[in-house]
């Protein structure tokens, strides 16, 4: 592993938040989401409809989920430049059920239900490649006690895959253009 994969070059301050603190930052979170994903890949729903769904439905709903936790990053000027959040994923929730319907039942049983689900990791374009995504994700994961973590990328060739793999995530599902990855806690995390 190269130093660039393990040593952050960002000077941003990373902070761990609960749902109340995260809700107080909702406008800033929405702004980061909007700008971070506006430069996303062509297949992601970056339409106004998709962004508005995050702002008005998805994020508020996620704030209410059991085990919600978030990390945020601010630059030296105090501006929010990134965030990562998740919650306890359970059957009956959209993402867990969506993935469960598309993978082998043995994988569904091994990975889904009671897992910590990374819902979003977003970093402003000017802060990418400096280790901030790693810092946000590892700080959040280090605060958790669940034995399994799951997430997905929206692209099979996502630039985030090497980050996730370097942290011990392995693919347990691929469908459409998504890759679903999991990490068993207690495994070596860099």
DRENFIPA-149011 format. One record per residue: residue number from 1; residue in one letter; x, y, z of N, C-alpha, C, O, CB in turn. Coordinates in pm, whole numbers, plus 32768, in hexadecimal, padded with zeros to 4 digits. Glycine has a CB too. Example, Ala and Ser with C-alpha at 12.3 -4.5 7.8 and 13.67 -1.06 7.14 Angstrom:
REC   i aa n_c1 n_c2 n_c3 ca_c1 ca_c2 ca_c3 c_c1 c_c2 c_c3 o_c1 o_c2 o_c3 cb_c1 cb_c2 cb_c3
REC   1  A 8527 7DC7 830C  84CE  7E3E  830C 8528 7EB6 830C 8590 7EB4 834E  846B  7E41  8389
REC   2  S 8505 7F1F 82C4  8557  7F96  82CA 850A 8003 8313 853D 8072 8324  8580  7FC4  823C
end
This chain:
REC   i aa n_c1 n_c2 n_c3 ca_c1 ca_c2 ca_c3 c_c1 c_c2 c_c3 o_c1 o_c2 o_c3 cb_c1 cb_c2 cb_c3
REC   1  X 8055 7F8B 8000  8000  8000  8000 8059 807B 8000 80B7 8085 8050  7FA0  8000  807A
REC   2  X 803D 80D8 7FA8  808F  8150  7F9E 806D 81B1 800F 8003 81AA 804B  807C  8194  7F16
REC   3  X 80CB 820E 802A  80B3  8272  8091 8037 82C4 8074 7FF2 82ED 80D1  812A  82CC  809F
REC   4  X 8019 82DD 7FF5  7FA3  832D  7FD3 7F22 82E7 7FFA 7EBA 8327 800D  7FA1  834D  7F3E
REC   5  X 7F27 8261 8007  7EB1  8218  8031 7EA0 8217 80C8 7E32 8202 80FA  7EB7  8189  7FFC
REC   6  X 7F0C 822D 8112  7F04  8222  81A3 7F18 82A6 81EC 7EEA 82B4 825D  7F68  81C0  81D3
REC   7  X 7F5A 8305 81B0  7F79  8383  81F2 7F26 83F4 81B5 7F40 841D 8143  800F  83A2  81E8
REC   8  X 7EC4 8426 81FF  7E74  8495  81C8 7ECA 8511 81B4 7F22 852F 8206  7DFE  84B5  8224
REC   9  X 7EB0 8558 8148  7EF5  85D7  8130 7E98 864C 8147 7EBD 86BF 8130  7F2E  85DB  80A2
REC  10  X 7E21 8631 8174  7DC0  869A  818F 7DD9 86D6 821A 7E08 8692 8275  7D30  8664  8185
REC  11  X 7DB9 8754 8228  7DC1  8794  82AB 7D36 87A7 82E5 7D24 87EC 834A  7E09  881D  82A1
REC  12  X 7CD4 8769 82A8  7C49  8777  82D5 7C36 8733 835C 7C77 86CF 837D  7BE9  873C  826E
REC  13  X 7BDC 876C 83A9  7BB7  8735  842C 7B3D 86DB 841C 7AD7 8706 83E6  7B9B  87A8  8493
REC  14  X 7B49 865F 844B  7ADC  85FE  8442 7A9A 85F3 84CB 7ADE 85E9 8531  7B10  8572  8413
REC  15  X 7A15 85F6 84CB  79C8  85F3  8546 7959 858A 853C 791C 857B 84D2  798C  867E  8566
REC  16  X 7941 8542 85A8  78D8  84DE  85B0 785A 851E 85E9 785E 8563 864E  7905  8465  8607
REC  17  X 77E8 8506 85A6  7768  8542  85CF 76FC 84D9 85DE 76FF 8470 859E  773C  85AC  856A
REC  18  X 769B 84F7 8633  7622  84A7  863D 75B4 84E8 85EA 75CC 854C 85A6  75F6  8498  86D0
REC  19  X 753B 84AF 85EE  74D0  84E2  8599 74A5 8572 85B7 7483 85BB 855B  745A  848A  85A6
REC  20  X 74A7 859A 8634  747D  8623  8657 74DE 8689 861C 74B5 86EC 85E0  7474  8635  86F0
REC  21  X 7561 8670 862D  75C6  86CA  85F6 75C3 86C9 855D 75D3 8731 851D  7652  86A3  8628
REC  22  X 75AF 8653 8523  75A8  8649  8491 752F 8694 845B 7539 86D9 83F5  75A2  85B5  8465
REC  23  X 74BE 8689 849D  7445  86CF  8471 745B 8766 8471 7427 87AD 841B  73CE  86AB  84CA
REC  24  X 74A7 8797 84D3  74C3  8826  84DB 7518 8856 8465 751A 88CD 8446  750A  8847  855E
REC  25  X 755F 87FA 8424  75B4  881B  83B1 7572 87F7 832C 75B5 87F4 82C4  763A  87D3  83BC
REC  26  X 74F1 87DC 832E  74AD  87A8  82B7 74C3 87FE 823B 74DA 87C8 81CF  7419  879E  82D1
REC  27  X 74BF 8881 8248  74D2  88D7  81D3 755F 88C8 819A 7571 88C4 8120  74B8  896A  81F7
REC  28  X 75C4 88C0 81F1  764D  88AF  81C3 7661 8824 8184 76A6 8817 811F  76B0  88C3  8237
REC  29  X 7625 87BE 81C1  762F  8735  818C 75F2 8730 8101 762B 86F5 80A5  75EA  86CF  81EB
REC  30  X 757D 876B 80F2  753A  876D  8070 758F 87B4 8007 7595 8788 7F94  74B1  87B1  807B
REC  31  X 75CF 8821 802D  7623  886C  7FCF 769B 8819 7FA3 76BE 8818 7F2D  7654  88F0  800F
REC  32  X 76DA 87D2 8000  774B  877B  7FDD 771B 870B 7F82 775B 86EE 7F1D  778D  8740  805D
REC  33  X 76AC 86CE 7FA3  7675  8664  7F51 765E 8695 7EC2 7684 8654 7E60  75F1  8630  7F8D
REC  34  X 7620 8708 7EB9  7601  8742  7E36 7680 8759 7DE4 7684 8735 7D6E  75B5  87C7  7E47
REC  35  X 76E7 8795 7E20  7760  87B3  7DD3 77B7 8737 7DBE 77F0 8727 7D52  77B2  881E  7E19
REC  36  X 77C0 86E0 7E22  7815  8669  7E15 77E1 860B 7DAA 782F 85D1 7D5E  781F  8620  7E99
REC  37  X 775E 85FB 7DA3  7727  859D  7D44 7703 85DC 7CBE 76E0 8595 7C60  76AF  855B  7D7E
REC  38  X 770A 865E 7CB5  76F5  869F  7C34 7765 867D 7BD3 7752 8685 7B5A  76EB  8738  7C45
REC  39  X 77DA 8656 7C07  784A  862F  7BB2 7856 8597 7BAC 78BF 8562 7B88  78CD  866D  7BE4
REC  40  X 77EC 8552 7BD1  77EC  84C1  7BD7 77E5 8485 7B4B 77DE 84CB 7AE7  7779  848F  7C2C
REC  41  X 77E6 8401 7B49  77E2  83B8  7ACC 775B 83C9 7A86 76F7 83EB 7AC5  77FE  8325  7AE4
REC  42  X 7759 83B1 7A06  76E3  83C5  79B4 766C 836E 79DC 75FA 8397 79C9  7705  83AC  7925
REC  43  X 7685 82F9 7A12  7616  829E  7A2F 75D2 82BD 7AB3 7565 8288 7ACD  7646  8211  7A2F
REC  44  X 760D 830E 7B08  75CE  8332  7B87 7560 8398 7B6D 756D 83ED 7B14  7637  8369  7BEC
REC  45  X 74F5 838F 7BB9  7486  83ED  7BA6 74AA 8473 7BE3 7487 8490 7C56  7403  83B6  7BE4
REC  46  X 74F0 84C5 7B94  7516  854A  7BC4 74B4 85B3 7B93 74CF 862B 7B98  75A3  856C  7B96
REC  47  X 7441 8584 7B65  73DA  85E1  7B3B 73A9 862F 7BB4 73C0 8608 7C26  7366  8598  7AF6
REC  48  X 7368 869B 7B99  732F  86EA  7C06 72D0 8694 7C59 72C7 86A4 7CD3  72E5  8766  7BCE
REC  49  X 7288 863A 7C18  722B  85E2  7C5F 7276 858A 7CC3 724A 857B 7D35  71DD  858B  7BFB
REC  50  X 72E9 854F 7C99  7337  84FA  7CF3 7372 8546 7D67 7373 8515 7DD8  73A5  84B6  7CA7
REC  51  X 73A4 85BD 7D4C  73DF  8610  7DB6 7373 863F 7E16 7386 863E 7E90  742A  8689  7D7A
REC  52  X 7301 8666 7DE1  7292  8692  7E35 725F 861F 7E8C 7239 8635 7EFF  7220  86CA  7DDE
REC  53  X 725E 85A5 7E56  7235  8531  7EA6 7291 851F 7F1E 7262 8502 7F8C  7233  84B1  7E50
REC  54  X 7313 852F 7F09  7370  8526  7F7B 7352 8594 7FE0 7349 8579 8058  7403  8531  7F4A
REC  55  X 7343 860D 7FB1  7331  8680  8009 72B0 8679 805A 72AF 8697 80D1  7332  86FE  7FB7
REC  56  X 7243 8651 8019  71BF  865B  8058 7187 85D9 8090 712A 85DC 80E0  715F  8690  7FF6
REC  57  X 71BF 8566 8066  7188  84E7  8091 71F3 848A 80CC 71E7 845F 813E  7143  84A2  801C
REC  58  X 7259 846D 8080  72BA  8406  80A8 7308 842E 8125 7309 83E4 8187  731A  83E9  8036
REC  59  X 7349 84A2 8123  739A  84CA  8196 7344 84D9 8215 736B 84A5 827D  73E2  854D  8179
REC  60  X 72D3 851E 820F  7280  8526  828A 7255 849D 82BF 7250 8488 8338  7204  857B  826E
REC  61  X 7236 8440 8264  720E  83B9  828E 7284 8370 82CE 7274 832C 8333  71D9  8368  8216
REC  62  X 72FA 837E 8292  7370  833B  82C9 7394 8370 8354 73C2 8324 83A9  73E6  834D  826A
REC  63  X 7380 83F0 836B  739C  8429  83F0 734E 83E2 845F 737A 83DF 84D2  737A  84BE  83F1
REC  64  X 72DC 83AA 843D  7284  8369  849E 72A6 82D5 84B4 726C 8295 850C  71F4  8376  8472
REC  65  X 7301 829E 8465  7320  8210  846F 7370 81F1 84EE 73BE 8242 851E  736E  81E2  83F4
REC  66  X 7359 8179 8523  73A4  814C  8599 7439 814D 857B 7464 8126 850E  7377  80BE  85C5
REC  67  X 7486 8179 85DC  7517  8174  85D1 7554 81DB 8574 75C8 81CD 854E  753F  80F0  85A5
REC  68  X 7507 8242 854D  753C  82A6  84F1 75BC 82E3 852B 75C2 8309 85A0  74D3  8314  84D5
REC  69  X 7621 82EC 84D6  769E  832F  84FA 76D7 8374 847F 76C4 8346 840F  7705  82CB  8535
REC  70  X 771C 83E2 8496  7753  8430  8426 77DA 8468 844C 77F3 848C 84BF  76F2  84A2  83FE
REC  71  X 7832 8470 83EA  78AD  84BD  83F8 78A6 852F 8394 7873 8521 8325  792C  8464  83E1
REC  72  X 78DB 85A1 83BD  78E3  8615  8364 7972 8647 8364 79BF 862C 83C0  7881  8686  8391
REC  73  X 7996 868E 82FA  7A1B  86C9  82EF 7A0E 875B 82CA 79BF 8780 8273  7A72  867D  8287
REC  74  X 7A5C 87AD 830F  7A61  883C  82F2 7AF0 8862 82D0 7B50 8830 830B  7A2D  888F  836B
REC  75  X 7AFD 88BB 826E  7B81  88EB  8248 7BB1 8955 82AB 7B6B 8974 830C  7B80  8924  81B8
REC  76  X 7C27 898D 8293  7C60  89F0  82EE 7C0A 8A6D 82FB 7C11 8AB4 835F  7CEB  8A16  82C0
REC  77  X 7BB9 8A88 8295  7B5F  8AFD  8299 7ADB 8ADE 82E0 7A86 8B35 82EE  7B43  8B2F  820B
REC  78  X 7ACB 8A61 830C  7A52  8A3B  8353 79E0 8A0E 82FA 7971 89F5 832A  7A24  8AAC  83A5
REC  79  X 79F9 8A03 8278  7990  89D9  821B 7985 8941 8219 79EA 88FA 821A  79AC  8A0E  818C
REC  80  X 790B 8910 8217  78F3  8880  820B 791E 8854 8180 78F2 888C 811C  785E  885D  8226
REC  81  X 7975 87EE 8179  79A8  87BF  80F8 7993 872A 80E3 79B6 86F5 807A  7A3C  87DE  80ED
REC  82  X 7959 86E6 8145  793E  8658  8133 78EE 861F 81A6 78E9 8658 8213  79C0  860C  8124
REC  83  X 78AF 85AD 818A  7865  8566  81F3 7859 84D4 81CF 7866 84AD 815A  77DA  85A4  8209
REC  84  X 7840 8485 8233  7825  83F6  8223 77BF 83D2 828E 77CC 83FD 8300  78A9  839D  822F
REC  85  X 775B 8382 8269  76FC  8359  82D0 76C3 82D0 82B4 76C9 829C 8245  768B  83BD  82DA
REC  86  X 768D 8297 831D  764E  8216  8313 75F3 81FD 838A 75E1 8254 83DF  76B6  81A8  8308
REC  87  X 75BB 8185 838E  755C  815E  83F6 7552 80C7 83F4 758F 8085 839F  74D0  81A1  83E0
REC  88  X 7506 8090 8450  74F4  8000  8454 7490 7FD9 83E8 741D 8006 83E8  74C4  7FD1  84E1
REC  89  X 74BD 7F85 838D  7468  7F56  8320 7417 7EDC 834A 744B 7E80 8388  74BD  7F35  82A4
REC  90  X 7398 7EDE 8327  733E  7E71  834B 72E3 7E4E 82D6 72CD 7E9F 827C  72E9  7E96  83C7
REC  91  X 72AF 7DD6 82D9  724A  7DAF  8277 71D1 7E0A 828C 71B1 7E30 82FD  7222  7D17  8286
REC  92  X 718F 7E2C 821E  7121  7E8B  8223 714E 7F17 81FC 70FB 7F70 81E8  70E5  7E8E  82AD
REC  93  X 71D1 7F2B 81F0  7208  7FAA  81BF 7228 7F98 812B 724B 7F2B 80FE  7288  7FD5  8211
REC  94  X 721B 8004 80E1  7229  7FFD  8050 72A9 7FB9 8022 72A4 7F56 7FD9  7223  8088  8016
REC  95  X 731E 7FEC 804E  739C  7FB9  8018 73B3 7F27 803D 73DA 7ED7 7FE8  7410  800D  804A
REC  96  X 739A 7F03 80BA  73AD  7E79  80E5 7355 7E1B 8092 7385 7DB4 8063  738D  7E69  817B
REC  97  X 72D7 7E3D 8081  727C  7DE9  8033 72A1 7DE6 7FA0 7296 7D7E 7F5F  71EC  7E19  8043
REC  98  X 72CE 7E57 7F6A  72F7  7E5F  7EDD 736C 7E01 7EC3 736B 7DB6 7E62  731E  7EF0  7EB7
REC  99  X 73D0 7E04 7F19  7444  7DAE  7F09 741E 7D1C 7F22 7446 7CC4 7ED6  74B6  7DD8  7F69
REC 100  X 73D1 7D02 7F8B  73AA  7C79  7FAD 7363 7C33 7F3A 7375 7BBB 7F25  7350  7C78  8027
REC 101  X 7314 7C7D 7EEF  72CA  7C44  7E7E 7325 7C22 7E08 72F9 7BDF 7DAA  725E  7CA3  7E51
REC 102  X 73A1 7C4F 7E0A  73FA  7C40  7D96 7477 7BEC 7DB1 74C8 7BD8 7D57  7424  7CC8  7D67
REC 103  X 7486 7BBA 7E2A  74F9  7B67  7E48 74CA 7ADE 7E78 7454 7ACB 7E97  7553  7BAA  7EB3
REC 104  X 7527 7A7F 7E7D  7507  79F8  7EAA 74D6 79FC 7F3B 750B 7A4A 7F8B  7583  799B  7E9C
REC 105  X 7472 79AA 7F5E  743E  79AA  7FE7 74A8 7992 8053 749D 79C8 80C1  73D3  7941  7FF4
REC 106  X 750F 7943 8035  7577  792C  8099 75C7 79AB 80B3 75F2 79C4 8124  75D5  78BB  806C
REC 107  X 75DC 79FB 804C  7621  7A7B  805D 75CA 7ADF 80A8 75F9 7B2A 80FD  764B  7AB5  7FD5
REC 108  X 754A 7ADD 8087  74EB  7B35  80CC 74EB 7B16 8161 74EE 7B71 81B4  745C  7B26  8092
REC 109  X 74E8 7A98 8184  74E7  7A6F  8211 756A 7A93 8256 756A 7ABC 82CA  74CD  79D8  821E
REC 110  X 75D9 7A85 820F  765D  7AA0  824A 7679 7B34 825D 76C2 7B5A 82B9  76C8  7A63  81F4
REC 111  X 7640 7B89 8207  7667  7C16  8207 75FD 7C79 8233 761E 7CE0 826D  7694  7C3B  8181
REC 112  X 757E 7C5C 821A  7518  7CC4  822A 74BE 7CAD 82A2 7499 7C3C 82C2  74C4  7CCC  81AE
REC 113  X 749B 7D1B 82E2  7446  7D19  8358 749B 7D2B 83D4 74E5 7CD1 83FB  73F4  7C97  8361
REC 114  X 7491 7D9E 8412  74E1  7DBC  8487 756E 7DEC 8466 75C1 7DFD 84C0  74E9  7D45  84DE
REC 115  X 7588 7E01 83E8  760C  7E33  83BC 7610 7ECB 83C7 75A7 7F0C 83CF  7629  7E06  8329
REC 116  X 7688 7F04 83C7  7693  7F95  83BE 769C 7FB5 832A 76F3 7F82 82E3  770F  7FCC  840E
REC 117  X 7642 800A 82FC  7637  802A  826E 7670 80B6 8255 763D 8119 8288  75A3  8022  823E
REC 118  X 76DA 80BC 8206  770F  813D  81DC 76B5 816E 816C 76B2 8134 80FF  77A6  8133  81AD
REC 119  X 766D 81D9 8186  760C  820C  8125 764C 826F 80C4 762F 826C 804D  7597  824D  816C
REC 120  X 76A2 82C7 80F8  76DE  832E  80A3 776B 834F 80D1 7788 8351 8148  7688  83AE  80A3
REC 121  X 77C1 8367 8070  7847  839D  8086 785B 8404 8018 7860 83E1 7FA2  78B8  832D  8085
REC 122  X 7866 8482 803E  786F  84EF  7FDC 78E0 854D 8003 78EA 8577 8077  77E8  853C  7FD1
REC 123  X 7935 856D 7FA3  79A4  85C9  7FB9 79A6 862C 7F46 799B 8606 7ED1  7A2D  857C  7FC5
REC 124  X 79B5 86AC 7F68  79C0  8715  7F02 7A35 86F6 7EA4 7A9B 86BF 7ECF  79D3  87A1  7F43
REC 125  X 7A26 8718 7E27  7A8A  86F7  7DC1 7B16 8727 7DE6 7B77 86DF 7DD0  7A62  8734  7D3C
REC 126  X 7B24 87A0 7E1D  7BAA  87D5  7E3B 7BEE 878D 7EAF 7C67 879D 7EC2  7BA0  8868  7E5C
REC 127  X 7BA4 873E 7EFB  7BDF  86F3  7F6C 7BF5 865F 7F4C 7C29 8616 7FA0  7B86  86FF  7FE6
REC 128  X 7BD0 8632 7ED6  7BDF  85A6  7EB3 7C72 8584 7E9A 7CC1 85D9 7E70  7B8C  8584  7E36
REC 129  X 7C94 8509 7EB5  7D1C  84DA  7EA0 7D7D 8500 7F0E 7DF6 84EE 7EFF  7D4E  850F  7E1F
REC 130  X 7D4B 8533 7F7D  7DA0  855F  7FEC 7D8D 8509 8069 7DC5 8527 80D2  7D83  85F0  800E
REC 131  X 7D3F 849E 805D  7D29  8446  80CF 7CB1 846B 8124 7C9A 842F 818D  7DA1  8445  8125
REC 132  X 7C64 84CE 80F8  7BF2  84F9  8148 7B82 8491 814A 7B47 8479 81B3  7BBD  857D  8113
REC 133  X 7B65 8454 80D9  7AFF  83EA  80D6 7B23 8379 8135 7ACD 8346 817D  7AEE  83B4  8048
REC 134  X 7BA2 8351 8135  7BD3  82E9  8190 7BC1 8316 8221 7B91 82C8 8274  7C69  82C9  8174
REC 135  X 7BE6 8391 8240  7BDB  83C3  82CA 7B49 83C7 82F7 7B2A 83A1 8368  7C19  8450  82D5
REC 136  X 7AF0 83F4 829F  7A61  83F8  82C2 7A2C 836C 82DB 79E8 8354 833F  7A11  843C  8252
REC 137  X 7A4C 830F 8281  7A18  8287  828C 7A53 823E 8304 7A09 8200 8350  7A35  8239  820D
REC 138  X 7AD6 8244 8317  7B12  81FA  8387 7AE9 8234 840D 7AD6 81E9 846D  7BAA  81F9  837B
REC 139  X 7ADC 82B7 8417  7AAE  82F2  8495 7A22 82C1 84B7 7A05 82A0 852A  7AB1  838D  848E
REC 140  X 79CB 82BC 8453  7944  828B  846A 7946 81F7 8490 7906 81CF 84F1  78EC  82A1  83ED
REC 141  X 7990 81A7 8444  7994  8117  8461 79D1 80FA 84EA 79A3 809F 8530  79E4  80CF  83F5
REC 142  X 7A36 8144 8510  7A75  812E  8592 7A18 814D 8607 7A31 8122 8677  7AF2  8182  859D
REC 143  X 79AD 8196 85ED  794D  81B8  8657 78DF 814F 8664 7889 815A 86BC  7910  8240  863C
REC 144  X 78DF 80EB 860D  7871  808C  8605 7892 8008 8649 7907 7FE4 8659  784B  8073  8575
REC 145  X 7829 7FBF 8670  783C  7F3C  86AE 7801 7EC9 8661 780F 7E55 868A  7803  7F3E  8736
REC 146  X 77BD 7EE5 85F1  777F  7E79  85A3 77EC 7E1F 8569 785A 7E4C 854B  7726  7EB2  8533
REC 147  X 77CA 7D9E 8557  782C  7D3F  8524 7839 7D3F 848C 7896 7D04 8455  780A  7CB6  8553
REC 148  X 77DA 7D80 8447  77DD  7D85  83B5 77BC 7E12 8386 7769 7E57 83C1  777A  7D20  8379
REC 149  X 7800 7E3B 831C  77E7  7EBD  82DC 77CC 7EA0 8249 780F 7E4C 820D  7862  7F21  82EF
REC 150  X 776B 7EE5 8210  774C  7ED3  8181 773D 7F5C 8140 7713 7FBD 817F  76CB  7E7E  816E
REC 151  X 7760 7F61 80C0  7752  7FDA  8070 774C 7FB2 7FDE 775F 7F3E 7FBB  77C6  803D  808B
REC 152  X 7732 8014 7F89  7734  7FF9  7EFA 7774 806C 7EB0 7775 80DE 7EDD  76A7  7FDF  7EC5
REC 153  X 77A9 804A 7E3C  77D2  80B2  7DDF 776E 80AE 7D6D 7734 8046 7D4F  7867  809D  7DAC
REC 154  X 775B 811F 7D2E  76FD  8125  7CBE 7740 8108 7C39 76FF 810A 7BD1  76BB  81AE  7CBA
REC 155  X 77C1 80ED 7C3D  780E  80D2  7BC4 786A 805C 7BDF 78AC 8057 7C46  785F  8150  7B98
REC 156  X 786F 7FFE 7B82  78CA  7F8D  7B91 795C 7FB8 7B89 79B4 7F70 7BB8  78AE  7F24  7B27
REC 157  X 7977 802B 7B4D  7A00  805D  7B43 7A12 80DB 7B98 7A62 8133 7B76  7A24  807B  7AAF
REC 158  X 79C9 80E4 7C05  79CD  8159  7C5C 7A59 8173 7C91 7AA2 8116 7CB4  796C  8147  7CD0
REC 159  X 7A7D 81F0 7C96  7AFE  8218  7CD0 7B03 81F9 7D65 7B70 81F5 7D9F  7B16  82AE  7CBA
REC 160  X 7A91 81E1 7DA4  7A8D  81C2  7E33 7AAE 812F 7E50 7ACF 810E 7EC2  7A04  81E4  7E6C
REC 161  X 7AA7 80D7 7DED  7ABF  8049  7E07 7B48 802E 7E45 7B4E 7FE2 7EA5  7AB3  7FFB  7D87
REC 162  X 7BB5 8067 7E14  7C36  804D  7E54 7C39 8078 7EE8 7C77 8034 7F3B  7CA5  8094  7E09
REC 163  X 7BF8 80E6 7F08  7BEE  8110  7F94 7BA8 80A5 7FE6 7BDD 8079 804D  7BA3  8197  7FA0
REC 164  X 7B33 807A 7FBB  7AE7  8017  8006 7B35 7F94 8013 7B39 7F59 807F  7A61  7FFE  7FC2
REC 165  X 7B71 7F67 7FA7  7BBE  7EEB  7FAA 7C36 7EF7 8009 7C57 7E97 804F  7BEF  7EC5  7F1D
REC 166  X 7C77 7F6B 800C  7CEA  7F7D  8066 7CC0 7F7A 80F9 7D14 7F64 8151  7D30  8001  8047
REC 167  X 7C41 7F8F 8112  7C0C  7F8B  819B 7BCF 7F03 81BD 7B91 7EF3 8226  7BA3  7FF8  81AE
REC 168  X 7BE2 7EA1 8165  7BB2  7E1A  8180 7B27 7DFB 814E 7AF1 7D91 816E  7BB6  7E03  8210
REC 169  X 7AEB 7E53 8100  7A6A  7E36  80C4 7A7C 7DD8 804E 7ADA 7DE5 8001  7A23  7EB7  8097
REC 170  X 7A21 7D78 8041  7A20  7D1C  7FD0 7996 7D1B 7F92 7931 7D2E 7FD7  7A4B  7C8E  7FFA
REC 171  X 7991 7D05 7F10  7911  7D02  7ECA 78C4 7C84 7EEF 78FB 7C17 7EF3  7927  7D0A  7E30
REC 172  X 7842 7C96 7F0A  77EC  7C22  7F1E 7771 7C28 7EC4 7718 7BD3 7ECD  77C0  7C19  7FAF
REC 173  X 776D 7C8B 7E6D  7700  7C94  7E0C 7722 7CF5 7D9D 775C 7D5F 7DB5  7680  7CBE  7E50
REC 174  X 76FC 7CD0 7D24  7708  7D29  7CB0 768A 7D17 7C5E 7666 7CA6 7C3B  7789  7D0C  7C5B
REC 175  X 7648 7D84 7C3F  75D2  7D80  7BEA 75C0 7E08 7BAC 75EE 7E6E 7BE0  7553  7D55  7C3B
REC 176  X 757A 7E07 7B39  756C  7E81  7AED 75F9 7EBD 7AE0 7650 7E7B 7AA8  7507  7EE7  7B30
REC 177  X 7611 7F33 7B11  7699  7F6A  7B0D 76D4 7F7B 7B99 773C 7FBB 7BAA  769B  7FEF  7AC4
REC 178  X 7690 7F43 7BFE  76B7  7F55  7C89 7718 7EE9 7CB7 7717 7E78 7C85  763D  7F56  7CE2
REC 179  X 776B 7F0D 7D16  77BC  7EAC  7D5F 7798 7EBE 7DF2 77A0 7F2D 7E28  7859  7EC0  7D45
REC 180  X 7771 7E51 7E33  774F  7E53  7EC0 77C3 7E13 7F0A 77EE 7DA4 7EE9  76C7  7E08  7EDC
REC 181  X 77F6 7E5A 7F6E  786B  7E2C  7FB7 784D 7E22 804B 77F5 7E67 8080  78E2  7E8A  7FA0
REC 182  X 7896 7DCA 808D  7887  7DBB  811C 790E 7DAF 8160 7972 7D8A 8123  7832  7D43  813C
REC 183  X 790C 7DCF 81DF  7983  7DC2  8232 7958 7D80 82B4 78FA 7DAD 82F6  79C7  7E4D  824C
REC 184  X 799D 7D17 82D8  7984  7CD8  8359 79DE 7D1E 83BE 7A58 7D22 83AE  799F  7C3D  8356
REC 185  X 79A1 7D53 8424  79EE  7D9A  848B 7A3E 7D33 84DA 7A12 7CC2 84F1  798F  7DEE  84E9
REC 186  X 7AB2 7D5E 8502  7B0E  7D03  8543 7B79 7CD6 84E1 7BE1 7CA2 8509  7AC3  7C8A  857D
REC 187  X 7B5E 7CEA 845D  7BC6  7CD1  83FA 7C25 7D47 83FD 7C05 7DAF 8436  7B8B  7CBB  836A
REC 188  X 7C96 7D39 83C1  7CFC  7DA4  83C3 7CCC 7E1C 8375 7CB1 7E13 82FD  7D81  7D72  8388
REC 189  X 7CC1 7E8C 83B8  7C97  7F08  8379 7D0C 7F69 837F 7D40 7F87 83EB  7C19  7F44  83BE
REC 190  X 7D37 7F9A 8309  7DA9  7FF6  8302 7D82 8081 832C 7DD6 80DB 832C  7DE3  7FF9  8275
end
